[in-house]
Amino acid sequence: MIALPLLTAVLLTQSPPTDSLPFHRGQWAGQFAGGWDFASAGLLKFRSPKKALVVDIRIEGGHGEDLVTDSAGTHWGGVGSHADVSLWFGWRRYHSAGSRVAAYHSWGLLAGFTHSVAVEPGFRSIANGWNGGVFGDFGGSYFLTPRLSLGATVTGAIRYSEVYAQPSGSGKRRAWEIDAAAPGLGFVAVLYF
């Protein structure tokens, strides 16, 4: 949380915008991002000084355990884990916001896979699913060097999901949902080569 106000102060004290961006057609970049509930790694392929294709692999996951305390003491009550992997493919447009600052917005398609397991005394459920949808983001990057930038991005997504579960003792289940997530704040480091 300390980095966001610092980044904002640095972005606001930049010199007036110029029309030059440090990118060129055919240039590649590696993008590494993280937020409160995800981590991702991706590639950018510049089609021009202001446009790039973006491919990103996003990983989310979690694990939790339940301990119950009653008159008999503390004992195990259950465990749950989940992992989600998704591929994001889209188009990004840059514009200069200062001599060392580039602002951008992106939009594209996403597709993913999810897996979860829940176990409690006398019960177990395993679920697998897939999802697909669209995303959009906007953000800014501050160039520490011509080959390295740090920044922040805000992302939103709308997706359709289907999940197939096998709870113990009750056959198979299928569930679907449409969900929207916004805004998701992430911090980004990009290495240009």
Buried (B, 14 or more C-beta within 10 A) or exposed (E): EEEEEEBEEBBEEBEEEEEEBBBEEEBEBEBBBBBEEBBBBBBBBBBBBBBBBBBBBBBBBEEEEEEEEEEEEEEEEBBBBBBBBBBBBBEBBBEBBBEBBBBBBBBBEBBBEBBBBBBBEEEBBBBEBBBEBBBBBBBBBBBEEEEBBBBBBBBBBBBEBBBEBEBEEEEEEEEEEEEEEEEBEBBBBBEBE
